Amino acid sequence: MFYLLVVIGAILLCVYCVLQRCNRNWKMLREYPGDYRLPIIGNGLQLGFDSEKSSDKIFKLWKKHGMKNFRMTVGSEEWLLVTNPDDVATILNHPTQLCKQVERNTGMQPLFGNSLSTSEGERWRLIRKLLTPSFHFKTLEKKIDTVNEHCDRLFELLDEEDRIDAYKYLKAFMLDTVCSSLMGVDMKFLDSIDHPYFEAGDTAMKIITENYFSYWRSLPCLITFTKLYKETQRIAKILDAMSNDVISQRRKKIQKLIEYAENNKNHVMEHDVLTGKECLLDRLILSKLYCGVTLTEDIISEEVKLVCWTGHHTTGLALSHALYFIAKFPEVQHKVLQEQKLIFGNDRFKKPNHKEINEMKYLEAVIKESIRVLPAITKISRHLKNDLQLKDGRVVPANTTVVIFFKGMYQDPKLFTEPEKYNPDRFFSPIHNYAFVPFSSGPRNCIGFRFAWAAMKGLISNIIRRYEFSLAGPGTEPQFVYRLMTESSNGIQLNIKRRVYS
């Protein structure tokens, strides 16, 4: 009986393989290079079971297949990994192919629900339209003022240190900046850099990454019994508590402002509450006023959770990595400082405004090169609802996940000469418009990219004129791991000392 079952199983497996090879989608995908896929699991074994090593393994496969677009099968999902900038432009600018990758969304949703990052259709369009004015370039000047204000508190802390973990201070700095400028509340996280929220935020990144590559994620009847599920529930409660605290504080302030305005008819509403030009959270709370729809508490909470987490975590990482490279290459640090001196002259500690930040071209190149060498996000993706034709005429079939593989693209010698070298000057030469898109592009680009650039340039401008940075020495080298975002498992350890000007 056992042998009969084995024979039947073998026959069924053979039939499955034949049917797969006759599949329309497979015939189209075979036009791209890729390794032989096993039945049921595809190329899953090549990725292995350590989610933090997956990007390195995908990178090796990309090099193996000629540093160009290639296919792989992960479980039942077909992936096309893309590094050709023409194809990146086609995908990101497509008006209807807007759905994020199924595996990514399944990893995000237990913590952030159906928020702007994972939603699609009418929910996505409504929230995107509602929040976009809060990131308009006309609002940047006040956001830069907020960055400058929080720099003062950051410097009070750094003046007492000679060695820091950049992650700790810069994540707290960014969360304070996000809460002040986008949520309208002052949370003072810089006074508590060991707050449980930061541990929860770090753990959230690990959970999302593990979910992304977990075969259990789509089996609710099984995943509820796993350790991962219990940890997810714990972290979700911490993230919920913080977002609910922010919302509660802002609601109270709005109510007081409205009551004051009603009693003082000539009073101009503080913080433009009724126009919603500045505060993102006001637009969520007063959504009926702006879009004719009253958002539920769950929707508001999900969006606040997402903005607070991504706003402080992603930008905090990018800032820390830029400072790491500035510390690692003294000649780069010197050129950054010289540019600052040219802009500010003898007024070395002047807080930058929007115009001055736009003049910091070398600093911008340094941040870009830091992201290129060490991309905080190694890949983004779209799940195709319909066939998509690329520039070379080949068609990617519907139900395929197209993965834009930044880690490969940024190391492509056809796009970046000597890509292994850290060279900010490369960004003063022309490059393909879609060879470097760290904040994505098109309809689903990062809604807060202007804010992120202003915050990064403003903080580094302030900090580099006040302090000199160097690497902390042997045994403290960053141990980078590739989760959903790239981060060092042992932080970014830097020596810091006050600059002395003659």
N, C-alpha and C positions, 0 to 999 in steps of 0.2 A: 504493500500500500504506500509506504514511504517513497519508494522509487517511482511509483506511478505519479505521485504528487510532484516529484522533482521534474519528471518528464513533462507533465502538463504545464508546470511553471516555466520551464525552458521554452516550450512551444509558444506560450502566451507572451513571453519576453521577446521572442523572435518576431512574432506578429506585431507587437508594439513598435519594435525598431523599424520594421518595414513600413508601417503606417506613418511613423514620424518622418522617414526619409521621403515619403510621397507627399508630405504636408506642404501646402502652398507657401506658408511662411518660411519653412525650412529651406525650400528651394531658393527663395529670395535671399535669405541670410547666408547661404553657402557662397554667395559672390564675395563675401568678406573672409579674410583669413581667420583661422581659429583652430583650436585643438579638437581632437575627437571627443565626443561627449558620451558619457556612459548612460545607459537607460536609467530613468527615474531621477537620478541625482545630477545628471549632466556633468558639468565641470566643477561641481561643488568640492570635490576632494582637493582640487588645485588651490582653492581658497583656504582649505583647512578649517579648523575649529577655533582658532584664536582670532577673534574679530579685530584685534588691534594690529594684526600683521597683514590684514587683507589688502590694504592699499599697496604695501611693498610687493606683495605677490602679484597683484594686478599690474604693477609697474614693470615687473620682470616679464610678464606675458606680453605687455605692450612692446617692450624692446625685442622680445623673441619674434614677434610678428611684424618687424620692420618699422617700428615707431610710427604706425599709422592705425587708422580705424580697424578694430577687430571685434569679433563676436565671441561670446561665451554663454553657456547655459548654466543657470544656477537654480537647481531644483527643477521646477516647472516653468521658470521664467527665462525668457530669451533676452539677453542684453547685447546692445551694440555700444562699445566704448569708442567715443569720438574725440579726436585731438586735432582734426583738420579745422582751421579757423573759419573757412568758408562754410563748412557744415555746421559749425557752432553758430554762425550767424543765421543760417536757415532755421535751425531749431529754436533759438531764443527769440527770434523776431516773428515766429509763426503766430498768427492771430488767434488760432483755435487750439493748437496743441499745447495746452497749459497745465495738464495734470501732472503732479509730482509722482515720483516712483512709489509703487504700492508698498514695497518693503520699508522705505523710509517713513511713509505716512503711518504705517502700522507701528513703527518704533516710536514715533512722536506722539501719537494720539493718547496713549494712556496717561501722559503727563500734561499735554497742552491742548487736548481736545480737538475740536474741529476749527482751530484758529486759522488766521490768515495764511500761515505757512503750509497747512495741509488741506484747507478747504478748496472747493472749486465751485463752478456754476454761480448761481445767484448770491449765495452767501459770500463767496470770495469777492465778487464784483461790488456788492454793497459795502463791505468793510474796507476794501481798497479805496473806493471812492470817498468814503467817509473820512479816512485817515490821511489821505494824500496831502490836503492843505496844511497839515501840521508839519510837513517836511519841505514845504516850498522854500525856494532859495531866499525869498524875502524875509523868512523868519530866522535866518541863520545868525544875524547879528546878535539877537538876544540870546541865542543858544551858545554863541561864543562867549558872551558875558558870563553865562552860567559856568562854562568850562573854566574861565579865569577865576571866578569866585571860589570854586572848589580846589583850584590849584593852591590857594593860600592855605587852606587847611591841610592839604597834602604836604606842603613844604614844612609846616610845623612838625609833622611826624618825621619826615625825612631828615630834618636838621639834627635829630637825635640819633641817627643811625649811621653806621659806616659800612654795613652790608645788609642787603635787602633781598627778599624774594619778590621780584617785580609783579608776579601774578597777584599776590596778596594785596598790595597797595593799589595797583592799577585797576583790578576788578572792582574794588570798593570805590575807587574814584569814579569809575564809569557808572556804577550803579547809582551813586549819589547824583551824578550829572543827569542820567536818564530820568530818575525820579523827580528832580527839580524842574527840568526843562520840558519833559513830556507828560508828567503826571501831576505837576503842580504841588508837590509835597516835598518837604525836606526830611529825609529819613536818617541822615547822619551815620551812614555805614562806615565812613572813614574813622569814626570814633569807636568802631567795633569790627575790626578787620577779621576777627575770628568768629563772626556771627554764624549761627547754624545754617543760614541761607546759602552761604558760599560753599560749605561742604555739600549741601543738598544740590546746588547747581553743578558742582563737579561730578557728583554721583549720577545726576540726571544724564550727563554726557555719556558716562559709561553704560547706563541702562539703555539709552537710545541706540548706541552702537551694538550692544549685545542683542537687542531686539531685532536690529537690522539684519543680522546674520543668523538669527535663531530660527530653527525649523518649527519651534513650538508656538511662535508668535501668533499664527493664524488658527490655533486650536484652543479656543477659550476653555473647553471642557478639561484640558490638560494643564494649560499654563497656570490656572488658579492654584494648582498644587505645588508650584515651583517656588524656590527661594527668590527668584527674580521677581515674581509677582508680588511677594510680600515686601520686598525692598522698594518696588515701584510705588506701592501704596503708601509707604512711609514717606518717601520723597515727595509724592504728590501732595500730601497733607502740609508739608513745610512750604512748598511753593504756593499752595492755595492760601495759607495763612498770611504770607507776605503780601500777595496781591489783594486779598480782602482788606488788609490793614490800610494799604495805599488807597484803595477805592473808598473806604469808610472815611478816611481823613479828608479826602478831596470832596466828598459829598457834603460833609459838614461845612467846609469852607465855601463851597458854592452856595449853600443855603444861606449862610451869613451874608455873602455878597449880594445875593438877590434881595434879601430882606432890607439890607442897607440901601440898595438902589431904589427900592419901592418907597422908602421913607425920605429919600433925598433925590428928587426927580432930576436935578441938574448934574447928578454924579455920573461920571464916566465909569462904566463897569471895569473893575480891576482885572488885569490879566486877560482882557478881551474875552471874558467868559461867554458873552452872548454872541460874539462873532466867531469864536473858536479858532482864531488865527494861530494861537501859540500852543495851547495845552491839548494834547491828544486825548487825554482822559476826559476832558470836558465834552469833547465831541461824542465820545461813547456814552457818557451819562446823559447828555442832552440830545441824543440821536434823533428824537422826534422833531426837534427844532431844525436839524440840518438835512435829514433825509426822509422825514415823514414816517419813520418806523421807530418804535420804542424797542430797544434791544433788551433782551432778558439779562438777568444777573449772571447767568452762566456764560453767555456770550461775552459780556464785558470782562468777566474774570479771566476767561481763556485768552483774550487779546492782551490784557494787562500782563498776565503771566509770561506770554510769549515775548512781548516787547522788553520787559524787564530782564528776562533771562538772556535772550539773544543780544540785546543792546549792550549789556555789561560783559557777557562772556566772550563773544566773538571779538569785539573791539578791544577788550582787555588783553586777550591773547595777542592780537595783531600789534598793539602798542608794546607789550612786553618783548615780543620777538624783534621788533624794530630796535628797541633799546639794547637787546642782546647783541645784534649785529653792529650797532654803533659802538658798543663797548669792545667788541671783538676786533674791530678795524679802526685803530686810532686815527688813521688818515681820513677816514670817512667822518669821524666825529669832529675832526678839525675843520673840514669843509662845511659841515652843518653849522658849526659855531661861527665860521667866517661869514656865511650867508646871513645869519642872524645879526651880526655886527653891522653888515652893510645896510640892512633894513632899519635897524633901530639906532645906529650910531652910538652916541655916548649914553643914551637912555637904555641901559642894558636890561633893566628889569621891568620895562614897560609891558603891560598886558596887550597882546596883539588884537587888532580888530579884523573884520572880514577882509578889507583891502590888503592889509599886511600879510594875512594868511595866504591870500592868492599869489603874493609875490614869492613865496617860499618854494621855488621850483626844485631846488636841489633836495630839500627835505622831503618833498613829495616823491621824488625819484628814489630816495632812500627807503621810504615806506613801501613803495611799489616793489622795489627789488627784494625787500625783506619778505613780502608776501609771495613773490615769485619763487624765491629759494625755499621758503617754508610756508606753503599755502595753508592758512588756517582751515579752509575747506578744500579738500582734495578733489571733490567731485559733486556735481549736481545732476539732476536727471529729469526726464520727462517720460511719462507712460503714454504711448501713442494710441489714440482712439481710432485713427485712420492711417492709411498708407502715407508715407512721407518721402518725396523724391529729393535726393541730395543733388548738389551741383554737378557731380560727374555723371548723373543720369540713373545711378542705381537707386532702387526703391527700398525703403525700410518698411516692412509690413506692419499693419495694425497689431496692437497687443504686444509690441516689442517695447522694452525699456531702453531708451537712449540715454547713456551716461556720458556727460561731458567730463572728461578726466583731466582736471587741471594739473594734477601732479605730473602727468605725462606731457601735456601741452607745454608747460613751463620749462620742461627739461629737453625740449625738442631743438636740436642744433639747427634745424631748418628755420626755426622762428627766432631763436636766441643764440647768438654766437657764443661759444664756450659757456654753455649753460651751467656748468658746475662751478663757475667763478661768481663771486659776489661783486657785482659791478653796477652801481646805480647809474653811471653815465650812459648805459645802454638805452635808458629811457629818454635820452635827448636825441636819439636817432629814430627815424620813422619805423613803425611796426604795424602789422596788420591790425585793424580796428578790433578784431575779435580774438587776437592772440593773447590778450590779457584782459579778462573781464571778471575781476575778483568779486564784484557785487552783482554779477549776472547782467542781463540786459533785456530789453524788450518788455512786454506786458507784465512779466512776473519778476522783474528785477527787484533788488533789495530796496524797499520803500524808504529806508533811512540812510541811503548811501551818502547824501550830502552832509547829513548830521555826523556820520561816522568820520568822514574826511576832515570836517571842521574840528571835531573833538581830538582826533589823532594829531593833526598838525598843531593845534592850539596847545595841547598838553606838552608835546615834545619841544615846541618853541619855548615855552616857559621853563621847562625842566632842564633843558640843555644849556641855557644861559646861566643857570644857578648852580648846576652840579657837573662834576666830571665823573664818567663811568668807566669801569674796567671789569674784566672777568674776575670772578671770585677765586679762581685758582684750581689746582688739581683736586679731583674728587667731587667737584661741584658741577661738572659739565652737564648740560641738559640731556635728559634721556627722553627723546621725542617718541611719542606713540601716535599712531594714526587712528583716532576714534572718528566719530562723525566730524569732529574738528581736530586739527593737529595740536597737541599740547605736550608739555614735558611732565613726566610722572614725578619728577623731583623739583619742579618749579624752575624759575629763572633766577639764579643766584648772581648778584652783581655787587661789586664794591662801589661805594658812592662817597664823594667828598665835595665840600663846598669849593666852588671856584674862587680863586683869589685874583682880583684885578688890581693892577698897579695904577 
